[in-house]
Amino acid sequence: MTKRSHLEIEQLEKVRFWIRENRRMRGWSARKLSEEAKLAAKRRGKLANVSQQSISSFEAGHNKSIPAWISLLVDAFEDTPPSIPIPEISQQPFPIEKPCTKKIPPETDLRKILLGLLAPMEVNLHDAWSLKQQIATSLAKRLPVAITQPQLYADI
């Protein structure tokens, strides 16, 4: 198995980001981009073999290298400029987000887990259990959001 360098991974992420941003600026779905790429290829006398599934798969990070059909997307974007100007990709702020591959348990199971974590708390026994249940319920509702969208809690 070939290990990718940080620079190669960053370049792939930049290309994924560039495609998503260009699609978003034009209001295109992956299917529409596929259709536009085929039309752009036809205008240039090229054979287009890019599908909506290929585009979606690449954007989702399933490809480990830049596919050859990227040039078809470039042609499609060049043929249909967006209504607002696109800054150069090297000038765009580019956050590299590491996708979460772990599944979060359902809220009821998460509540039980959190109750177990809070059990050793030393407080008046009568009030402690009620307090722990409230805390566990609150955490069970908010933790999935905090894990999937940590930027929402960055300033807290």
C-alpha positions as CSV (number, residue, x, y, z in Angstrom):
1,M,0.0,0.0,0.0
2,T,1.4,3.4,-1.0
3,K,1.5,6.0,1.7
4,R,0.4,9.5,0.6
5,S,2.4,12.5,1.7
6,H,0.7,15.3,3.5
7,L,1.2,17.5,0.4
8,E,-0.5,15.0,-1.9
9,I,-3.5,14.7,0.5
10,E,-3.7,18.5,0.8
11,Q,-3.7,18.8,-3.0
12,L,-6.6,16.3,-3.3
13,E,-8.6,18.2,-0.7
14,K,-8.0,21.4,-2.6
15,V,-9.3,19.9,-5.8
16,R,-12.4,18.5,-4.0
17,F,-13.0,21.9,-2.4
18,W,-12.5,23.7,-5.8
19,I,-15.1,21.4,-7.5
20,R,-17.6,21.9,-4.7
21,E,-17.2,25.6,-4.7
22,N,-17.5,25.9,-8.5
23,R,-20.6,23.7,-8.5
24,R,-22.1,25.8,-5.6
25,M,-21.4,29.1,-7.3
26,R,-23.3,27.9,-10.4
27,G,-26.1,26.2,-8.5
28,W,-25.2,22.8,-10.1
29,S,-25.7,19.4,-8.7
30,A,-23.1,16.6,-9.4
31,R,-25.5,15.3,-12.1
32,K,-25.7,18.8,-13.8
33,L,-21.9,19.1,-13.7
34,S,-21.6,15.6,-15.3
35,E,-24.0,16.8,-18.1
36,E,-22.1,20.0,-18.6
37,A,-18.7,18.2,-18.7
38,K,-20.1,15.9,-21.4
39,L,-21.3,18.9,-23.4
40,A,-18.0,20.7,-23.0
41,A,-16.1,17.6,-24.1
42,K,-18.4,17.2,-27.2
43,R,-17.7,20.9,-28.1
44,R,-14.0,20.1,-28.0
45,G,-14.2,16.9,-29.9
46,K,-13.4,14.8,-26.8
47,L,-14.9,11.6,-25.5
48,A,-16.5,12.2,-22.0
49,N,-16.8,9.4,-19.6
50,V,-17.6,11.2,-16.3
51,S,-20.7,10.3,-14.3
52,Q,-22.5,11.9,-11.5
53,Q,-21.5,9.0,-9.3
54,S,-17.8,9.6,-10.2
55,I,-18.0,13.2,-9.3
56,S,-19.9,12.5,-6.0
57,S,-17.4,9.8,-5.1
58,F,-14.4,12.0,-5.7
59,E,-16.0,14.9,-3.7
60,A,-16.7,12.5,-0.8
61,G,-13.0,11.5,-0.7
62,H,-13.3,8.0,-2.0
63,N,-10.6,8.6,-4.7
64,K,-6.9,8.6,-3.6
65,S,-5.7,10.4,-6.7
66,I,-6.9,13.0,-9.1
67,P,-8.8,11.4,-11.9
68,A,-8.1,12.1,-15.6
69,W,-11.7,13.4,-16.1
70,I,-10.9,16.5,-14.0
71,S,-9.9,18.3,-17.2
72,L,-13.5,17.8,-18.4
73,L,-14.8,19.6,-15.3
74,V,-12.4,22.4,-15.9
75,D,-13.7,22.7,-19.5
76,A,-17.3,22.8,-18.2
77,F,-16.5,25.4,-15.6
78,E,-14.7,27.5,-18.2
79,D,-17.7,27.3,-20.6
80,T,-20.1,28.5,-18.0
81,P,-18.7,31.2,-15.8
82,P,-20.4,31.9,-12.5
83,S,-22.2,35.1,-11.8
84,I,-19.7,36.0,-9.1
85,P,-15.9,35.9,-9.6
86,I,-13.9,33.0,-8.3
87,P,-10.7,33.8,-6.4
88,E,-7.7,31.8,-7.3
89,I,-7.6,28.5,-5.5
90,S,-4.2,29.2,-3.9
91,Q,-5.7,32.3,-2.3
92,Q,-8.8,30.7,-0.8
93,P,-8.7,29.8,2.9
94,F,-8.8,26.1,2.9
95,P,-9.7,24.2,6.1
96,I,-8.7,20.6,6.0
97,E,-11.3,18.7,7.9
98,K,-10.7,15.2,9.0
99,P,-13.9,13.2,8.4
100,C,-15.2,11.3,11.4
101,T,-15.4,7.6,10.7
102,K,-16.8,6.5,14.0
103,K,-20.5,6.1,14.4
104,I,-22.2,7.8,17.4
105,P,-24.5,5.6,19.4
106,P,-28.2,6.5,19.5
107,E,-29.3,9.1,22.1
108,T,-30.7,6.6,24.5
109,D,-27.5,4.5,24.5
110,L,-25.4,7.7,24.7
111,R,-27.4,8.8,27.7
112,K,-26.6,5.5,29.5
113,I,-22.9,5.8,28.6
114,L,-22.8,9.3,30.0
115,L,-24.7,8.3,33.1
116,G,-22.0,5.7,33.7
117,L,-19.3,8.3,33.2
118,L,-21.0,10.6,35.7
119,A,-21.7,8.0,38.3
120,P,-18.5,8.5,40.4
121,M,-19.5,12.2,41.0
122,E,-19.5,13.0,44.7
123,V,-22.6,15.0,45.6
124,N,-25.5,14.6,48.0
125,L,-26.9,11.2,47.0
126,H,-30.5,12.3,46.8
127,D,-29.8,15.3,44.6
128,A,-26.9,13.7,42.7
129,W,-28.9,11.2,40.7
130,S,-31.4,13.8,39.4
131,L,-28.6,16.1,38.6
132,K,-26.7,13.4,36.8
133,Q,-29.7,12.5,34.7
134,Q,-30.2,16.1,33.7
135,I,-26.5,16.4,32.7
136,A,-26.5,13.1,30.8
137,T,-29.7,14.0,28.9
138,S,-28.2,17.4,27.9
139,L,-24.9,15.8,26.9
140,A,-26.6,13.0,24.9
141,K,-28.5,15.7,22.8
142,R,-25.6,18.0,22.3
143,L,-22.6,15.7,21.9
144,P,-23.4,14.4,18.4
145,V,-23.7,17.9,17.2
146,A,-20.4,18.9,18.9
147,I,-18.6,15.9,17.4
148,T,-19.9,16.5,13.8
149,Q,-19.7,20.3,14.0
150,P,-17.1,21.3,16.5
151,Q,-16.8,24.8,15.1
152,L,-20.2,25.6,16.7
153,Y,-18.5,25.1,20.1
154,A,-15.1,26.5,19.4
155,D,-15.7,29.8,21.2
156,I,-17.5,28.3,24.3
